[in-house]
């Protein structure tokens, strides 16, 4: 297994890993994501270069805090779980965040996602006190 940082022109890799996403990605959306500064997509590839997982991150900046990395989504195919792939992807994104000068990284998940809890804990994440999340759908 190897981890690849995707860049412009890697839309085919994203589309090859369509099963890993909540909804099928499109070439247009993948190209737009990969073209945006501060948007990162790292793929775990099998020895046969088949996509088996990914992590996405988005840099956010605030006037009084600087830049931090928001771990937007982590996915590992069912057959490849519990092999350290999620942990490796999270650590790779954390390494990238450090390289980019981010002061930290954060993610939201819930107690109903034990795979995510294990991956984030194994990658060195610290659990924060309970928070309340609000969302808007447009």
Order of alpha helices (4+ residues) and beta strands (2+ residues): beta-alpha-alpha-beta-beta-beta-alpha-beta-alpha
